[in-house]
Every structure is written in C-alpha cells, then in structure tokens.
Amino acid sequence: MSPLHLRAAGVSVLIAFRSGEAAIVHWGADLGADVPDLELLTDPIPHSAFDVPVVAGLLPQASSGWLGRPGLRGSRVIDGPGRDFSPAMRVVSATAADGLAEIVQQDADAGLQVTSRLVLHPSGLLEARNTLRNTGRGDYQLDQLAVVLPVPAHAAELLDLTGRWCRENHPQRQDIRRGTWVRTGRHGRTGHDSSLLFAAGSRGFGNRHGSVWGTHLAWSGDHELFFDALADGRHTIGAAELLGSGEVVLAPGEEYATPALYASFSAEGIDGVSARFHDWFRARPQHVDVDGVRPRPVVLNTWEAVYFDHRIEPLIELADAAAAIGVERFVLDDGWFRGRRDDTAGLGDWYVDEALWPEGLTPLIEAVTSRGMEFGLWVEPEMVNLDSDVVRSHPEWIVGPDARSLAEGGRLPLEWRHQHVIDLVNPEAWQYVFERLDHLLRENDISYLKWDQNRDLPEHGRDGRPSVHAQTLAAYRLFAALKQAHPGVEIESCSSGGARVDLGILEHTDRVWASDCNDALERQTIQRWTQAVLPPELVGAHVGPTHSHTTGRVHDIMFRVVTALFGHFGIEWDIRQASERERDVLRRGIETYKRFRGLIHSGRRVNADVVEPALSVHGVVGADEALFAVVMQATPVAEVTGRLRVPGLNADRTYRVAPLMPTVADFPRTTEGDAISPFVQIAGPRWFDEGLTSTGRFLAEVGLPMPVLRPEQAVLLHFARV
Ligand code: DGJ
C-alpha cells in the first residue's frame, strides 16, 4: 500500500504500511510533497530483541513486538475469561482525501476491527479517534482503547497542567526519562487537576521557541493521558477514556468510539500550538459571534455579590449599578429555586422558589431587560440534594456504587457539598431534567445559562455497575437537546470553577468558567494556561471584589481590570460597595473592553519569553493593532527589569505605542485616595508620557524601557499601526 500523506498549514502527517500494519512515520513539520521510499526506512534489529523490526503501529500492539502501552486492551469470555487478549490487526482498507485519512485494521480470528480516522484541519490541528467493532462471536469486554501518536527522539521535556479548586491549570515541567508518565482523572468529570494541554517538546522549549507536540483529549469523564518513553528509545504520546471494570462490553456487531485526541505541532513554541487550537475553534460553525451582531457582552454575575441572598430589592439595585457602568448581561447565580437557602437543599427541584419569588423571576428579568441587559440564570442540572422533592419522589435516581437504591437500603457514595449525581442514563430522570429546563427557558426571557457541576464522583455507578461513560454521553445529549430547542441561548460550562474545561463539553457550550478564584494575581496564571488551548473569547474573566473572597488578597482596581480584559470580560462583585474611583476605573475598563473586544476575540494570542521570573508579558495581536499587558507578579530580582521586547508584531510595520491603563496621569504622586501607585520611581521613561512611533522590528529586537512596577500590578499598552 502506498503511504498516506496529510498536509496543512505547515504540518505533515505521514502514514506508512509496515508488515501489513499502519504506522505514523511522522507527525510534525511539513515535509513537502516529495518523500523518499519509506520501505527503505526499516528500523534496525538490535541484539536480544525480536527477530523482526518492531512496528510502532497506529494501534500499538504486542503482536508486533510493542512493549509499551498497548493501544487496545480487552478480552472475551469463551470457556473462561481472557480470550482474544492480543489481537494482530492488519490493514484491510486505507484511504485519504480532503484532509481525512481513514484506515481500517482487522483481526478476523480475534473478531475485532478498529477504524482510525485522522483529520488534519486547515489550521494544522490533527483530530484522531478510533472506533472498535466486535466482529466476533460472544461479548468483548473492553478495558481500554487509546489514541496514540509518535513523538520523535529529539523531544526531551514534558509539559502538563495540574491544579485544584481555585488554582486550575498550573504548568509542570520535567525531563523525559525512560518509563511512562501517566496523568489519570477519576473524578467522574474532567477534574480541577486535569491536563488541558499535555505536551512534549525539544530541550528548553518556551512560549515562542522550540518544537512542541501538544495534545488534548476531548472528554468530560474519567481519562488517562500518557507519554511512553520505551527502553529502545521510542516515544509515544496518547490518551484514552478510563473505563471501569465491565463498563463497556460490546455484543457482536456493537461499537465503541474513543473521544477525539486533538494534536497540535509547532516549531515555534507553545504559542504555535495554541494558535492551531485557536484557529480551529474560530473556524467551527457554532463558534460565538465575536465581532458581528452579538459580540461577547459584559457580564455581571451575582455570586460573589449576594451569594444565596436572593431578595429582589438588592438585586434590582445591583442591576441598576450594573447598567449604569455599561454591563450588558446580568446573571442570577445559585439560590433562586425551590428550597435553596444554602447549599444543603433544593438541587433537582428546578422550579422558581414561590416563597422568594411570589411572582416568579419575571419582575427581576423585566428590571434587567428594561435596563438594556440580557438575563442569565444559574443551573446545576446533573445534581440533586437529598433534601429535595425530586429525591423524595425518586430515590432510585441517585447515582452510586450499589445495585440497590436508597429506598432499598443501598449504600450511597460520599456526599460532596451535600449533593449527589442524578442518573441521566435513566430515560425518565433525563426527561425530567430536560423538561424542567426546557420549561424554564420557554417561560422566561433567558439568554444564557451558567451550567454548573459541583462534585467529583469516583464511585459513579448505576445498577451496581460503573457508569461514567454512559452518564457523560447522556449529559452531552442533554446539552445538545436544550441547544436544539433553544438555539439562541448561550451556555457556560462551570464546574466548581474550571473542573470541566475540555473540548468535549465545548462542543455544546459557549464559554467556560476557568476558576472560582477571582484574585487577579492567581488569574494571570490560570488564564494564561487555559488559553494555551482555548481562545480568550471562550474564557470567562471577571473583576472580583477589592478583597478577594477566595485568597483574601487586596488588589488595585486597575490590576483587576487589566487582568479581566484578556478573556470574556465580566464582574463578580457587589459594585454597590465600590468606591467612586473603583467605579470610574471599572467604567473605563468596560469602555476599553467594548472598544477592543473585536481584537481580543479574534487576534493572535502572544506570550513573550521573559527571563525575569516575576514578570510576564502577554498580548493579542491583530492586523492593525495590538494590546499587551506587562504584569509584575512578584518583586523582581532586578529593580529595572530591562527593556520590554514585544514579540508577535509585524516587523515591517510601524506602530504608535501608548499606555492605556494605568497612565502616569492616573497616579501623579504616590498615593491618591485608596489607591497606591503601581509605579515606584522618581521618573519614568519619556515615551510612557508622550507615546512613541516605532517599527515592529525595533520593538521586538530592542524594546522599550518600562516604568518600575510594584508587585501585583500591570500596565496595558496599545499598539496602533500608523
Ligand atoms: C460553583 C461555581 O463555580 C460558582 O461560580 C458558583 O456558581 C457556585 N458554584 C454556586 O453554587
């Protein structure tokens, strides 16, 4: 069979056929159309080894000498367990057209067939998935089906992300050593610690230099991501859904499809990896309208403003204050439904609380819409409290390890925030939740749902068997059905902050809540790494209270605003309590966001490689202008941190550069009211007062001296093409 070669946007994926198997020979930089005779590129056979060259197949298999993680694990029960444990798949058909390669491999004796689909999108992002079909006799119990890609031997380091509640998406780096690095998620959801980006790279790769092979698994349930560095020097990177025992058993003729593994290669560091993801997102038909009739509106979310205090008068005051500064969407968070006075009761009873809202939500919705804002509502459809009417009537709808229901004395899983998961695989439970949400959306003028999911569930089961797989698909169906019934309604994926941020959920939703932490300093890191995969328009970023509710830190309003600008901008704060200056800066921030959201939500995201550990420099570059934030995250080693070299601009163009926020005029001396100046200097560079005109080349190579910034402060710079 002749090799298959997919090429797009500087990327090649080259698939050869070896001993009847399909194998990716290259996923990386574009090779051009001309490749040598791959038949001659056989691997050597070393001493004390198999007598044939080992094939690192598209589906790595022991039958071809693969000693790393196999692509397929499972077996059938025929005269006892364990049959067909080691298939020998051989290609039966292979085609490539329009960026899609489809390869079918089969072991007729084992009764197994795997179809691999690889799509190389115009952005150069590779999407790969495998589908297993049981073509044999008897049931086949699937333990794992992975998607695996080769990474060349010159990859030397790994990067993955980890985190916890209020500290999602923090990077960790390590050298590649022999062995397997596995990141496992057993949360019953994606998880706060899940690695949104899992990458290998050349030695010392950075934001804008080095080769990087980055991956992401589009799945919102249990999963494994792995990097396999074999003793013989081969590297593979891959991912799979993590299945419970007996969770997927295929009857003859049945199929199981893996979630998609997205893979982005860049020869220009992590920013190049992100660019392919961002371009791919933006090319999707369902992508949010960023600069057309409905650009991403300024949000005010009520959570950190009022929590469960849902009296209508303060909420209308808040709506008044929000409208006065230019807010465009008002989102009523947790606390509006029957019995919900705190987090111990009410989940599952999706009826407007009659005691709190005797006339329903209409008076508040009308107050919001008459002030020119859209109305959004918080829901948590996949959850129930034991103290709820729905559980009192249907105790058998609770997900758990026991085949017996709560009413039959069954063991429940541990509670988490006093709540349990509702069994969406049960058609009646699914229908109940769908109808309640559908009714709410029909009866009320709601443009937006903040869809929350607030617990881990490692013992996710129904009828005594594991069920994360089926539940995840049932939840996706619920999102899809509601979207279909209410196409204009936008949905946010929230999960105790960022515990469900993945491309699976983003197929059905319009933005994510990256973290419950609104502390601007923490947000710098969380947003930077969430946006390593997601474009800024999909990442909610809110200005929080002066005193952060989750960390206790106090940040100046300028720093909070500049931080929230690089995302989908909003506010989560009782702005009735804001000082006059804070309200003025917030108003200015909203004007700035409205002026630049078209740029922020369509431009190229750029992260500079900076030597000073306390400093970060990031921005968005469009065709005619750019915005950059210079952020001092801690006290720098050097007081004067060196000139700011600005990457990503067009070298041959000329730009007018000026600070937008703060300017020196904002802080003429050291203190003013409750604001401490972000600058600590006798005099700043003159361009900072007067502006400057320069080529992109000069800005990238020589750079600009910067004012001396205090820690936990940032400056927003504007670059306009002249
Ligand atoms: C967790 C979310 O992340 C918060 O933003 C808020 O909506 C609360 N849940 C409400 O219970």
Residues whose N, C-alpha, C, O or C-beta is under 5 A from the ligand:
A	BS01	DGJ	W303 D333 D334 C494 S495 S496 G497 D516
